[in-house]
């Protein structure tokens, strides 16, 4: 079973091309799965995708950052195959979108290898990437949803009241065995490939060992870092800026159309080497944690996120955060504030205008209204957004996986009752 991989492509938009690009993205938005530009629903192994435009901005030194187009996708590995499929399934669509961007091949027709080369040349690796459940591929998610639906339809055919749990489960097992379309469910799901698992094991061990090796120097540097941190925190500006109603309404109009939502935000990193270095170190540690500790349906207590990533852009002058999550934005923000406010502070306090923190992880997001205004102010409209399973929450997906995992597993009476309660 393949693991999941992120794709991030960022390109500068040519002067005067914004309106034409907006029109192309609007055409896609009318039918995001089957449009005539990039029909995302036809791309194998695609969980989520989005296209968004970063407006022209000024950095902390008042230098202009031009408009940029951002393409994000969460695929099943291998990424090389997914790129080839993208350019084979939607060659003219890639042309229609990226011809608005600088450095796109100026040839008609564009050679297939040059399309791939352009995408590769504008790929950006995320500083940190979160996957809800590593190794849960798109076909498995859809198959296990079908399994649950089929079993529920079978259970609805008669009254099971009074039937012992073991008898009910035995009936479900017999139904699955005799249903040809569910033959795949007779065996457990395949884990990610051996090479991937060995690589992940090596990384999970290598980072702590590396930190242990440099720990004497780290301990010596820590007091100096703490002093610099408090100096910066003492002088940080944290204006209480309420986003205007028109902006909130525009953002809200793009939300709550299916059980999932998207969030895209960008902001400037605070000036100076100290904040840039601190942000880089924090995100490196965050990535290790979400890659090896929080890689199965739970991000430090938050269970509603499918995928998320943090991406440095513009020579680390800016940071993008993008996520795919369940429920409303309000509940999403509350979840983070209540459960991992310290983590929000550690990452986002290195950004301009974030609510004031203390010792990097305290205060900050605990000022609920200031934090929510900060997020809305930095949130960007996502012009095109696609979900490969728009009716499934992360909890649904995990529940379906557990139904499949427990279908033919040896169970006692209590385990059987708990398994049946999943329906």
N, C-alpha and C positions, 0 to 999 in steps of 0.2 A: 504494500500500500504506500503510495507516495506521501511525502510530507508537503506542507504548504510553503509557498515562496511569494514574497512581495515584489511587485514591479512598480517602480517610480520613474516616470519620464517627465522632465521639466525643460521647456524650451521658451526662449524669448519671442514674444509676438512682434511681428514687423510693424513699424509705424503705419497707422491708418488702416490696419486690418482687423481691428477689434469688432466693428459692426458686422462685417462679413462672417467672422468666426462665430459671433453670437447667433447669427441666423442658422448656421450649420448645426450648432449645438441645440438650438430650439427644435430643429427637425428631428434630431435624435431623441429629444425629451418626449416627443409625442408618442413614441413607441420604443422605449429604451431596449427592449429585448429583441425586436424584429425590425428595426429601422433599416433604411437603405444606405446608411453611412457605416456604422459599426454595429451589426446585430449581435449584441453581447450574448443573447440567449443561444447563439450558435457556436460560441467558443467553448471547447472542451475544458473542463476543470476550472472554470471561472466561478469563484464564490461571490465576490463583490468587485465593482469597478466604479470609477467616477472620473469626470472631467470637470475642472474648475479653473477659473481665471483669477490670477492675482493682479489686482489693480496696480497701477503705477504708484510708487511709494517713495518716501525719503528715509534714508538711514539716519543713524544718530549723529552723523557728521553733515547732514543736510545734502548728501549726494543722492541723485535720482536713481531709483531702481526701476527699470522698465517693466511693462506688463509682461506677465509670464503665463503660459498654459501648463497646467499640471494634470498628468494622467496617472492615476493610481489603480492598481488591480491586485487582487489576492487570488493566486492560482494554485493548483496542485502542481508539484514538480513533475518533470524538469522544466525550468524556465526557458531553456533553449527551444524546446519543442513548442511551448506556448507562444513564443515570439514568432516562430515560423507559421504556426496556425493562424495567428492574428493577421499576419501580412498576406496569407493565402486566402483567408475567408473574407477579409475586408481590405483588399489592396487599394481600390479607388477611394474608400472611406478614409484610410490613413492619409492618402494624398489630399483629400478635401479638407481634412482638419489641419495637418501639419504644414501644408503649403502656406498657411498664414504665419508661419514661424521662420525665424532666421535660420540659415544653414540647411534648410530642407533642399534636397536635390532639385535643381532647376533643369529638369529634363522631362520630356513627354514622349512615351510614357516613362515613369520612373522604374528603373531596373529593380527587381525584387530584392537583390542583395543590398542595394542602396537604401531601401526602406528599412531593412533590418539594421544596417550600419548606422542610420540616423537614430533609430530608437536606442540602440546600444550606446551610441556616443552621448546620448542625453540622459542615460540612466543615472540615478542617484541612489546610493545605498542608505537606508535609514539608520539613524543613530540607535534606534531601538524599535523592535517589531514584536507585537503581541498577537498570538494565535490562541483562540479559546481552547481548542483541543488539538494538539499536534498529531498529525497523522490521520485525521478524520477527513477523508477525501470527499469531494462533491458527490460522486456516484454512491458512496456509502450513506451519506446523509439522506439522499433521495430514496434509496432502497429501504433504509430503516424507517423512514416516514411511511412508505408504502406498506411495509410489514405491520406497523402499528395500525394503520387504517384497515388493513385486511382482517387482522385479528379482532379489532373492535366491531367490524361488520359481522364477523362470525359470531361474536358474543351477543350481538343484538338480535340474533335469530331466535333465541329462546330465553326463558326465564331460568337463571342460574341460582336463584335464592334457594338455600338449603343444600346446595351442592358443596361437598367438602372442597377446600382449596386444592388439594392434591388431584382430585378428580377433574376439577375445572382446568387445571394446568395440563393434565394428561390429554384432555380433549383438545386444548389449543395446540399441543405438540402434534397430535394426530392430524389436525387440520393442516398445519404447516407442512408436514411430511407428504400429505396427499395433494397439495396444491403445487402444480408444476412451476408456476411463476415465482414461487418462494423457495426454490431448491437451494439458492445461495445461502439462505438463512440456517441451513442445517449445519453449517460449519462456522466457527468464530471468525471475526474480522481479522484480516491480516494486519500485523504491525508495520510501521515504517521499515524501509529497507535496512539491512544489516550495516551497510556502509554509513548510512545516515546516523544510525544509533551509536555506532562506534565513534563517529565524529563528535556527536553530542556528548558522549561520555568523556571523551578526551578534553573537550572544551570545559565541561563542568568541573573537571579536576584541575586543569591547567591554570584557570584564572585564580582560584583560591591559593594555589601553590605560588603563583607569581606575586600575589599580594603578600603572602607570608615572607617571601624572599625580600621584598622591598619594605617590609614593615618597620625595620629599624629607622630607615630614612623617613618613612611616613610619620612615625611617632615624633621624630625631631622636627619635621615640618609642620605638624599639626597645630602647635601653639601659634606659630606665625600666621597660618591660614585662618585660625579662629580670630585673631586680632584684626586681620584684614577684612574678614567677614563682618565683624561688628562695626568696623569703620564704614564699610559699604552700606550695611543695613541702616546705620544712623543717618546717612546722607541720601538714601534712596527716596525718590519722589513717587508717591502713590496717590495720584489724583482720583477723586471719587467721581467717575464719569458715567452718567446714565445714558445708554444708547437711546437715540430718538425713536419715537413710536413707529415711524415709517420703516426704519431699519428692522425693528423687531417684527413688524407685520410681514415684511418681505421674507425674512428668514423663516418665520413661522409658516408661511404659505408653502414652503418646500418640505415641511415635516408632517408626520402623522398620517401618511397615505397608506402604509402597510404596518405590520406589527413591528418592523424595524425602522430605525432612523439613521441618518448620517450626520456627522459633525466634522466640519473642516474649519481650522483656525490658523492664523499666522501672526507672528509678532516679532518685534525687534529684540535681539539679545542686548542686554545692558552693555554700555561701552567698556572697553578695557579688557586686558588679558585675563584678569582675575575671574570675572563673571563668565567669560567664554570658556576658560579652563574648567571652572567649577561645573558648568552645565555639561560639558563633555564628559567629565568623570562621573557625574551623577547618572547621566543617561547610559554610560557604559555599564555601571553597576545595576541599573534598572534592567537593562537588556539581559544581563546574566541571570537576574532573578526571575524575570518572566519567561526566559528561555528554558530554565531548568527547574524552577520551583513552582511557578504558577502557569503550568502548561497543560492543565486539564480542567477546563470548565470553571475556573475560579481564580480571579485576580484579586488576591488579598481580601476576599469577602465580597467582591463585586462579580456577579455571575451573569451579567446581561450583555457583556461585550463579546462580539464575534471576532473582530480584528481591530487592531489599532497600531499606529506607528508615529514616531517622532522623526523628523527629517531636518537636518541643518541645510540651509540654502544660502546663496549669496555670500560665499566665503565665511560662513558661520555668523553672518550679520543678522540672519533671521532664522526662526524655527517654525516649521509647520507641524501641527498635530492633526491627525485624521483618524476617525474611528467609525465603526459600524456597530450599533447597539440596539437593544430592545427598549420599547416603551417611550415615554415622553422625555424631552430634554430636561424638564424640571426634575423628574424622578432620577434621571441619569446624574445630574449635578448633585442632588441630595445624597445619592448613593456614595459618590466620591467624597463629599464633605464629611459624611458620617463615618466612613470606614477607612479612607486613606488620605485624609487631609494632609498629613505629614508628607506623603509622597507627592501630592500636588505642589506643596510648598517647595520641596527639594528641587523639583524640575522647573516649575514655572516662575519661581521667585527670581530666577536669573533673567527674566524678561521685563521689558519696560512696562511701567505702570501697574505691576502686580501689587496687590495689597501688602502692606508692610509685614515682614516676617521677623522672627527672632530666632537666632541660632539655626537658620536655614529651614527648619522643619516646624517651628511653632508659629502660632498666630496665622497670618495670611488668610488661607481659605476658611478659617473659623469665623471670619467676618463674612457671613453668608451672602449678604446683599452686595457687598463690594466685590466678592469673588464672582458672583453670577453676572454682575454688570461687566466685569472684566472679560468674562468669556463671551458674552453677547457682543461686546465692542470689537473683539478680535475675531469673531466668527465670520466666515465668508460664505456667500451663497454657493452652493454646489450646483452647477448648471446641468450636469447629467449624472445620474446615479442609478446603478443596477444592483439587484440582489438576485442570486441564483436560487434562493428558496424564501420568497417574500412572505410566506405564511408560517414560518417556523422561527420561534424564539430560541435562544441559546439553551434555555432550560428544556424546551421541547426536544431539541437535538440530543442533549445528554440523556434525557429520559428514554428516547427511542433507542439510543445506543445500549442502554442498560437492559431494555426489553430484549434486544437481540442477544446480548451477552448472557442473559439469564435463561434464555429459552430452553436450552438443553443441559444447563448446568445442574449438578447435583445440589439439592436444597433440602433443608429441614422444613418443618411446618411453619415456623415464623418467617423464614426467608421466602417461602412460597406465598404467604399472605402479603408480605411487603412487595413482592414482585407483581402480584395481581393488582395491587393498589396503583400501579403505574398506568393502568388503563382508565 
